[in-house]
Amino acid sequence: MTEKKTLKGWRKTIKKEVPYVDTKQYSHNLISLALRAIDGEWGTEEANKAIKDFGLEALGWSKC
């Protein structure tokens, strides 16, 4: 059984992948997956906070 990822873990994934958006094949998908997981577990407000904190609006994501 795998351990459930924490909010901090998902945010770490986003931070790690941001520099590779549009250069590394799956970075965009990994960030989207992380945002969906954050939204599902901790709510839209927390997902929007991640979008703001990591400058994702400039990369094509939008807040809900």
C-alpha positions in Angstrom: 0.0 0.0 0.0 1.3 3.5 -0.9 1.3 6.3 1.5 -1.0 9.3 0.8 0.9 12.4 -0.3 0.7 15.5 2.0 -0.1 19.1 0.9 3.6 19.8 1.4 4.5 16.9 -0.8 2.2 18.1 -3.6 3.5 21.6 -3.4 7.0 20.2 -3.6 6.1 18.4 -6.8 4.8 21.6 -8.3 7.9 23.6 -7.3 10.1 20.9 -8.8 8.2 20.8 -12.1 7.7 24.6 -12.7 11.1 25.2 -14.3 10.4 22.4 -16.8 6.9 23.5 -18.1 7.0 23.4 -21.9 10.5 21.8 -22.0 10.1 18.5 -20.1 7.4 16.2 -21.5 5.2 15.6 -18.5 5.8 18.6 -16.2 2.5 20.2 -17.3 0.6 17.0 -16.5 2.3 16.5 -13.2 1.5 20.1 -12.1 -2.2 19.7 -13.1 -2.4 16.4 -11.3 -0.9 18.0 -8.2 -3.4 20.9 -8.4 -6.4 18.5 -8.7 -5.1 16.5 -5.7 -4.8 19.7 -3.6 -8.2 20.9 -4.7 -9.8 17.5 -3.9 -8.2 17.0 -0.5 -7.6 20.6 0.8 -10.0 22.7 -1.3 -10.1 25.2 -4.1 -8.7 28.0 -1.9 -5.5 25.9 -1.3 -5.2 25.1 -5.0 -5.6 28.7 -5.9 -2.9 29.6 -3.3 -0.5 27.1 -5.0 -1.3 28.7 -8.4 -0.4 32.1 -7.0 2.6 31.0 -5.0 4.3 29.3 -7.9 3.3 31.8 -10.6 1.3 29.3 -12.5 -1.1 31.9 -14.1 1.8 33.1 -16.2 2.3 29.5 -17.4 -1.3 28.9 -18.4 -3.2 27.8 -15.3 -6.0 29.9 -13.9 -7.6 30.2 -10.5 -11.1 28.8 -9.8 
